[in-house]
Amino acid sequence: MSTVVSGVSERLHAARRAARQIGLLSDERKAAVLARIADEIVAASEDIVAANSVDLERGDADGIAAGLRDRLLLNRDRIVALADAVRSVAALPDPVGRVIDERFLPSGVRLQKVSVPFGVVASIYEARPNVTVDITALALRSGNAVALRGGSAALETNAALVRAMRSALESEGVDPDGIQTVDDFGREGARALMRARGLVDVLVPRGSAQLIETVVTESTVPVIETGAGVVHIVLDESAPLDWARDIVVNAKVQRPSVCNAVETVLVVRAAAERLIPAVAGALVEAGATVHGDAEVQRLVPDAVPAVDADWGTEHMSLDLSMRVVDDLDEALAHIRRYSTMHTESIITADDGNAERFLAEVDAAVVMANASTRFTDGGEFGFGAEVGISTQKLHARGPMGLPELTSTKWLARGAGQTRA
């Protein structure tokens, strides 16, 4: 066994021991632990910002992409927002111990199916220090220990956050080994985490399509797959101009580096002359670059020619692909071909088109007349999110506390034996 594998294994064994204590904490105790974590993060904000500056300087020297840099950045306001998210999670109902099913057997044995923690939840992600806090808060609130691999880009930031959170556990009399990181083991540590079957109960990757594919392919532990966001908005012939303009600009510009930002806008031909100049003009005015097909280029002088690769690209920047389609049928066909099954939206005043879109599109979240930026655990009322699952087993869409629990059957008898 290599030194790295041995070191990771030792930390995961410690996490499993801590998980036994955390899984038995009362609702009130778990909420108190999260409240202390929020306080410790704010109290350590100067140290966290200083650590983040080191990561940002290294990222700038390495030529980190603008989208990743934005995700990496932590300032005082973002740290306060992280703490507020932790407090929101603390205020949510306890997901553990819910009675999901209950029945009596003919023998009189009483059966209950109840929710229980997984045990040890792990996550592999990159340049996203908010994930370090969000997943830890959700894991602890649902009675789990957590093991983190946050990547080299956020090495110093994540270390500062983990120190603050472990300190909070210790202050509350909870085993700090319930929060583990394998960042100091580098890529070998991530590989060991993916193969820690029996020590890690579930692994959630968050990041680029390449990272997620690597985790899904190489892991021997169960994985909940989160997906890249090649997100579409369809503007049909009845779409109100103000809705189309405002929603598309919000979905692209508000925070272009996130997975729920729109990447492709499909405009039904009957609405092209009416909508494209105004929508594209507003995008350009907001600093976006429109990659358009020939029809879009004719209507938008600032558009750059779209290439085939654009339709399947998650830009994660102020770039957006725009195409004219003949009708809703062609829009749906385009989405079926290029969608990553994350979030899709239609802007329409036609109730029939809206309901058809909601019924036919196969994605984790399907919307009518709303910005794709709403696909978010916080916006859905989960306090935070583990990630946005694009798979169909166990969890789909933004994952909150219930998705970090499993179930077990409890049987209570009075001496019964089976005939």
SVG drawing of the C-alpha trace seen along z (x, -y; Angstrom):
<svg xmlns="http://www.w3.org/2000/svg" viewBox="-53 -48 57 70">
<polyline fill="none" stroke="black" stroke-width="0.4" points="0.0,0.0 1.4,-3.4 2.0,-6.2 -0.8,-8.2 -3.3,-5.4 -2.3,-4.6 -2.7,-8.2 -6.1,-8.7 -7.3,-5.4 -6.3,-6.5 -8.3,-9.7 -11.3,-7.9 -11.3,-5.4 -11.2,-8.4 -14.2,-9.9 -16.2,-6.7 -15.6,-6.7 -16.7,-10.3 -19.7,-9.5 -21.1,-7.1 -21.2,-10.1 -22.5,-12.6 -25.3,-10.2 -26.7,-10.0 -26.7,-13.8 -30.1,-15.3 -31.7,-17.8 -30.9,-20.6 -27.2,-19.5 -26.7,-19.4 -28.2,-22.8 -26.0,-24.2 -22.9,-22.7 -23.8,-24.5 -24.4,-27.8 -21.0,-27.5 -19.5,-26.8 -21.1,-29.9 -19.7,-32.0 -16.2,-30.5 -16.1,-31.1 -17.0,-34.8 -14.5,-35.1 -11.8,-33.6 -12.7,-35.8 -9.4,-37.7 -7.4,-34.5 -9.6,-33.0 -9.3,-36.1 -5.5,-36.1 -5.4,-32.4 -7.6,-33.1 -5.3,-35.8 -2.5,-33.3 -4.6,-31.0 -5.7,-33.9 -2.1,-35.0 -1.0,-31.5 -4.0,-31.1 -3.3,-34.4 0.3,-33.3 -0.9,-30.1 -3.4,-31.8 -6.6,-30.5 -9.7,-31.0 -12.0,-34.0 -14.9,-31.7 -12.8,-29.5 -11.2,-32.6 -14.7,-34.0 -15.6,-30.7 -12.4,-30.7 -12.7,-34.3 -13.7,-34.7 -14.1,-38.2 -15.7,-39.4 -19.2,-39.6 -19.0,-36.1 -17.7,-34.7 -20.7,-36.3 -23.0,-34.8 -21.4,-31.4 -22.0,-31.7 -25.6,-32.8 -26.1,-29.7 -24.9,-27.5 -27.4,-29.1 -30.1,-28.5 -29.2,-24.8 -29.2,-24.7 -32.8,-26.1 -34.1,-23.4 -36.0,-20.4 -33.9,-17.4 -33.9,-14.9 -33.0,-12.0 -35.6,-9.8 -38.4,-10.6 -41.0,-7.8 -41.3,-7.1 -43.5,-4.0 -45.2,-2.2 -47.2,1.1 -48.1,4.1 -47.5,7.6 -50.3,10.2 -48.2,11.6 -48.4,8.3 -44.8,7.2 -44.7,3.4 -42.5,2.2 -41.2,-1.3 -39.0,-2.6 -37.0,-5.5 -34.4,-7.9 -30.8,-7.4 -27.5,-9.1 -25.2,-7.6 -22.2,-7.6 -19.3,-9.2 -20.0,-11.5 -17.1,-12.6 -16.8,-15.2 -14.2,-15.9 -14.4,-19.4 -12.2,-22.2 -11.7,-25.9 -15.0,-26.1 -14.4,-27.0 -18.1,-27.6 -18.5,-23.8 -16.2,-23.1 -18.7,-24.9 -21.9,-23.9 -21.3,-20.2 -19.9,-20.1 -23.0,-21.9 -25.3,-19.6 -23.4,-16.5 -23.3,-17.4 -27.0,-18.5 -28.0,-15.1 -25.8,-13.2 -22.9,-12.4 -19.1,-12.9 -17.5,-14.4 -14.3,-13.9 -13.2,-16.6 -10.9,-17.0 -11.1,-20.6 -8.2,-20.7 -4.9,-22.5 -6.4,-25.8 -8.1,-26.4 -5.6,-24.7 -4.9,-27.5 -8.5,-28.7 -9.9,-25.2 -7.4,-24.6 -8.4,-27.8 -12.1,-26.9 -11.5,-23.3 -9.5,-24.6 -12.3,-27.0 -15.0,-24.3 -13.0,-21.6 -12.5,-24.1 -16.2,-24.7 -16.8,-20.9 -14.3,-20.7 -15.8,-23.7 -19.2,-21.9 -17.8,-18.6 -18.1,-16.8 -15.2,-14.8 -13.5,-17.1 -12.5,-14.1 -16.0,-14.3 -14.5,-16.8 -11.6,-15.5 -9.6,-16.8 -7.2,-14.9 -6.0,-18.0 -2.5,-17.7 -2.2,-14.3 -2.8,-15.9 -4.1,-13.9 -3.1,-10.6 -5.3,-11.5 -8.3,-12.0 -7.6,-8.7 -7.4,-7.0 -10.7,-8.6 -12.4,-7.3 -11.3,-3.8 -12.1,-3.8 -14.9,-1.3 -16.1,-0.4 -14.9,-3.7 -16.8,-6.2 -20.5,-5.6 -21.2,-8.1 -19.0,-10.3 -20.3,-13.5 -18.1,-15.1 -18.6,-18.8 -16.7,-20.6 -15.8,-20.3 -17.2,-17.6 -13.7,-16.0 -13.5,-15.9 -16.9,-14.4 -16.3,-11.8 -13.0,-10.8 -14.7,-10.3 -17.6,-8.3 -15.3,-6.1 -12.6,-5.4 -14.5,-5.3 -15.2,-2.0 -17.4,-3.8 -21.0,-4.8 -21.2,-8.1 -24.0,-10.6 -23.2,-12.2 -23.5,-16.0 -23.3,-17.3 -22.1,-20.1 -24.7,-22.6 -25.2,-23.1 -28.3,-25.0 -30.9,-26.2 -33.6,-28.8 -36.2,-28.6 -37.9,-31.8 -41.1,-30.9 -43.2,-33.0 -45.4,-34.2 -42.6,-35.1 -43.1,-38.6 -40.2,-40.8 -39.5,-42.1 -39.6,-38.5 -37.3,-37.2 -34.8,-40.0 -34.8,-40.2 -34.7,-36.4 -31.9,-35.7 -29.7,-38.5 -30.2,-37.4 -29.5,-33.8 -26.3,-34.6 -24.9,-37.7 -25.7,-37.6 -23.0,-34.9 -21.8,-33.4 -19.4,-30.9 -22.0,-28.7 -23.6,-25.6 -27.2,-27.0 -26.1,-29.9 -27.7,-29.7 -25.3,-28.7 -27.6,-28.5 -30.7,-30.5 -32.9,-29.0 -35.3,-31.4 -38.3,-30.2 -38.1,-31.7 -41.5,-33.5 -40.1,-35.5 -36.5,-36.1 -37.0,-39.6 -38.9,-40.8 -36.8,-39.3 -33.2,-38.7 -32.1,-42.3 -33.4,-43.4 -32.3,-40.3 -28.8,-40.1 -28.4,-43.9 -29.1,-43.7 -26.6,-40.9 -23.9,-42.8 -24.6,-45.9 -24.1,-43.8 -20.7,-42.6 -21.6,-39.3 -20.4,-37.9 -23.1,-36.3 -22.0,-33.4 -24.7,-33.3 -25.7,-31.2 -26.2,-33.0 -29.6,-34.3 -28.5,-35.7 -25.4,-37.3 -27.7,-39.0 -29.7,-40.6 -26.9,-41.3 -23.9,-43.1 -21.8,-42.4 -22.4,-38.6 -19.4,-36.3 -20.0,-33.2 -21.0,-30.2 -19.2,-26.9 -20.5,-23.4 -18.6,-23.0 -20.4,-26.0 -23.7,-24.1 -22.2,-21.5 -20.0,-23.9 -20.5,-25.0 -18.8,-28.4 -18.7,-29.4 -18.0,-32.9 -19.8,-35.9 -20.2,-33.9 -23.6,-32.7 -24.6,-30.7 -27.8,-31.7 -29.5,-29.9 -32.8,-30.3 -35.0,-27.2 -38.0,-26.6 -40.4,-25.7 -40.7,-24.2 -40.1,-20.7 -36.7,-21.7 -35.9,-23.4 -36.8,-20.2 -34.7,-18.1 -31.7,-20.5 -32.1,-20.1 -32.3,-16.3 -29.0,-16.3 -27.0,-18.8 -28.6,-18.9 -26.6,-17.7 -30.0,-17.2 -29.3,-20.0 -31.8,-22.8 -33.9,-23.9 -36.4,-26.8 -38.9,-28.1 -40.2,-31.7 -43.7,-31.7 -47.2,-33.1 -48.7,-30.0 -49.8,-27.6 -49.9,-24.7 -46.2,-25.2 -45.3,-25.7 -46.9,-22.4 -45.5,-20.5 -42.0,-21.7 -42.4,-20.8 -43.7,-17.3 -41.3,-16.5 -37.9,-17.8 -35.8,-15.3 -33.7,-17.3 -33.3,-17.6 -35.1,-20.9 -37.5,-22.1 -38.9,-25.6 -41.4,-27.9 -41.0,-31.6 -38.3,-31.7 -34.5,-32.2 -32.4,-29.1 -30.5,-30.7 -33.2,-29.5 -31.8,-26.0 -30.0,-26.2 -30.4,-24.6 -30.6,-27.9 -33.3,-29.2 -35.2,-25.9 -35.3,-26.4 -32.6,-23.8 -30.3,-26.3 -27.4,-25.1 -26.9,-22.2 -24.6,-19.2 -24.7,-19.6 -27.2,-19.4 -27.6,-15.8 -28.2,-15.0 -28.6,-11.3 -31.9,-9.5 -31.2,-7.1 -31.5,-8.2 -31.4,-11.9 -32.1,-14.3 -31.8,-18.1 -30.5,-20.3 -29.6,-18.0 -30.3,-19.0 -30.6,-17.3 -32.9,-14.4 -30.6,-13.3 -27.8,-12.8 -29.9,-10.1 -30.6,-6.5 -33.2,-4.3 -33.5,-1.3 -36.4,0.8 -37.2,1.1 -39.1,4.1 -40.7,4.3 -42.2,7.5 -43.4,9.2 -42.0,12.7 -43.4,13.6 -41.9,16.4 -42.5,17.0 -44.8,19.9"/>
</svg>
